[in-house]
Amino acid sequence: MEVMVFVSNPRDFTSWPREQKIERLRRVMDWHEQAEAMTGDAAPYMWGSHQVLSQIALSELTDLRIIVHRVESLRELDERLSNDPLRLYSRYKTVLLTPLQNDREDDFKRLELSRNALFEKADDAAKAEISKSLSHFKAAPSFVGKYQPATPENPIVPYSSSSIMKADERPVRVLIHGMNPPEYMAWDDLRKLAHYEKVIWWHDHIADMQEKGMLSHVWGTHDFCAADTMSYRSASGATVYKAKSLDEFDEIYRLDPLRDHGHFWSVILKGMDYQRLDDETMLKQIGG
């Protein structure tokens, strides 16, 4: 079982007294020690993040780390996070990952169930009307059906990965965590069917990216929403793209069939060893 864990500062961190800031940043350094010791089988993927925050609003984010825990059970995950030096001093987001192949099978099943629900009991006139309505949605991109389904290798990303990323022909790494938009629950069955078709196209997009060497890592996710609030999410995926530059990433991202049909969380990644250097600098700045 693999669980992607996002760890960031509390929203009010910048207003904390100096002593409390120092305490948290010292715990950040303890977190780094723990993460470095786990690199490999226990935590096969980990990244820091660049200080590219938000184009939408002023942000309280000062630091963000991403680590994927590989565990045998949820109980083991509980133990890991209970021993996390930042657990009581940070905000957390957890994403239960699944292999892309499993996610693709589930997406095809959902598409067929949706299609059958609309067409199975419809008469010829109703079927013609449904088909006419679907024709108003976008046609499939040229890469759909062009490649075999993607079989991502998802190579291990160790704690000290900055030199590996820098040496790559495409050194830029961007994590995209996408999900359906809030209004999805209010869509009628016809619009949902059109959306499910685009989800299948997304799998072809991932195969296209793998063929072109622009895919670093990709996962599907389990159908778990949120334990702390009601959620509109019904499906999501996590993708790490590779690009020569942010300009090339823009071109890549525009090809995503779901780009205009979902909500996305984007993070520009860096090696965790570089993140540690920046965290040390922040601690020094406030005299810790």
N, C-alpha and C positions, 0 to 999 in steps of 0.2 A: 504494500500500500504506500502510495506517495502523496504527500500533502504539502502544497505550496503555502508557505507562511510569509506574509508581509508584516514587517515590523517598522513602525514609525513613531516619531515623538508625539506626545499629547498635544492637542490643539492649543492649550494655554501655556505651553512650555516657555515661550519667550517672556511671559510675565512672571515666571517663577523667581523667587529670590536666588541670589548667586550661589549660596550654599547648596540649595536643592538642585540647581543646574549641574553643579560640579558632581554631586552624588549620582545623578543619572548618567552623566558622561563617563564617570568611572565605571559604572555598570555596563555602559556600552563597550568599554575596553574589555571587561570580563566576558561580555557576549562574544567578542571577537576571539578570545582565547578558546571559548567553548566551541565556536563554529569551526575554527581551524582544526581542533582536535577531532571533529566529527567528519571532516571532509573525506569523501570516498563513499563507501557503502551506506553509512548511516545518513549522510547528507550529500547526495551525489551532485546537486546543483545549487549554486549560490552566487548572488550578484549584489553589488552595491548599486547606487543610482546617481546619475549626474544631477546637478542643481538646475534642471529644467522643470519648472513646477506647474504653472497653470497660465494659459492665455485667457481664461474666462474670468477669474477673480483673483484678488490678492490672496496669497496662501500662507498658512501658518506652518507648512511643512519645512522642517530643517534637516531631516535625515530619513532615509528609507532603505531598508535592507530586505532582500528576498532570499529565502532559503527553502529548499525542498527536503523535507524529512522523509526518509524511507523507514517504515515501521511494520512490524508484524501484526499489530492490532491498534485499535483506538486507545486502549489502556496504555500502551507504550507511548503513544503520542501525548496522552495526558501527563505521563511521568516526565517526558522531555520538556514540555512547556511549563510544568510546575517547577522544574529546576532551571528554567531560563532566567538569567539575571535581570532581564528587562520586563518580565511578565507583568509586574505591578507598576511599571514606570513607562509604559508605551501603549500604543494602540496596535491591535492585531487584526489581520484578515487571513482567513484560512480557506484554501480551495482544495477540495478533494479531487485529485487527478485520476484520469483513466487513460489507457492507451488509445491513440487515435483510431485504431481499427475498431475497437469496441464502440466508440462514439459514432463512427460512421455507420455501423450496423444499426444502432438505435435510431439514428436520423433517418435512415431508409425506412425502417419500420413505422416511424411516426408519419412520414410522407405517405406511405401506402394506406395507413389507417385513415388519414385525413382525406385522401383521394376517394377511398371506398365509401366513406361516410357521405360524401357529396354525390357520387355517381351511382352507387349500388342500387338505390331505390328510385332514382330519377328516371322519368320517361324520356323519350327521344327529344322532345321539345325542351325539357329542362336541361338535358345534357348539352344540347346545342347552345343554350343560353349561358351555361356555366363556361363552356369552352370559349364562347365569344367574349365573356368578361375577362377570362384569363389572358386572352390575346392582347389586352390593353396593357398588361404588365411587360416589363423589359424582357427581351429575348435572351437566350443563353449566350454568355461570352464565348469567344472563339476557342478558349482552352478547355471548355467542357467536353469530356470524353476523349481528350487528346492523349492522356497519359494513364498508365496504370495507377491505382490508388497509392497514395504516399505511404511509405514505410519508414518513418523517421528513425534515425539512429539515436537521437538525443544523447550525444556524447557527454561524459562527465565534465562538469565545470568545477574545478577545484577551487579552494580558497584563494590561491595565488594564480589567477588566470589572466592578469592584465597583459603580460608579455605574449600569451597565446593569442589573445584578441588583437593586439597591436600588430602581430606578424601576419594575421589573416589578410587576404586580398580584400575582404569586406570586413573592416574592423568595427563598424558601427553595429551595435545590438539594440534592438527596440522590442520590448515586451508589450504585447497587446492582449489585454484580457477583455473579450467582447461578450456581450449578452443581449438578449432581446430588450426592446425599449419598454418603458412603463405602460404605454398605451396598448401593448400587445394583448393584454387580458380582455380588452374591450373590442378587439378586432372580430369581424364575423368570420365564419369558417372559410369563405372564399379567399379572403385576404391572408388568412393563416396558411392556406394551401400554397399560395404564391410565395409566401415567406419560406415555407419548408423547402420549396424547390431551390430557392437561393441558398439555403443552408447546404443542400447537396452540391450546388455549384461551388460553395466555399471549399469543400473537400477537393474539388478539381483545381481550385486556386492554389491550395496547399501543395498538390502534386506538381503544379506548374512551377511554384517557387522552389520546390526540391530539385526539379529538373534543371533549373537555372542557377542553382547554387546560392539561393537567397534565403534559404530556410536553415535556422540553427536548431530550434527545438519546437515541438508542438505537442499539446495534449488536449484530450477532451476532459470533461469534468462530470462527476457524479451529480445527479439531480437533487442536490441539497441547496436550500436557499439561504436562510439565516436563522440563527438561534435567538438573536437579540431583538428582532423586529419582523413585522410582516414584510413579505418580499414579493415582487412581481416577476422575479427571475424564473425562467423555466428551463433554460439551457445556456451553456456558455462554453468558451474554448480559450486556451492560453497558447499564444504563439510568440516565439522569439524570432524576429527577422534579422537577416544579415544584409548590410548595405555598405557600399564604398563611401557614401556620404549621406547627409540628411536629405539632400536633393534627390538622390536615388531612392531613398526610403519613401519620399513623397510619391514617386512614380509607382513604387511597389504597392503602397497602401491604397492608391486609387483603384487598383485592380481587384480589390476585395469586393465580391458581390454583395456582401452585407454592410459595406461601409455606410450606406445611406439608410440602413434598416435596423440599426442596433445602437446600443450604448457601449462605449469603449473606454477603457482605462489604459493609458499609454505611459511607459516608463523607459527612459533612455538609460541603458545599463552600463556598468563598468565593473572591473574586477573587484572582488571583496578586499584584496590587499590595498588597492587604491582608496577604497572606502575607509579602511582603517587609518591610513595616513591623514585623510581629511578629518576624521573623527578626533584624532590626536591633536590636530591643529585647532579644532574648535575648543577642545579641553584647555589647551594652552592659552587661548585667547581670553578665557575668563579666569585664568590663574589657577587652574586645577593641577 
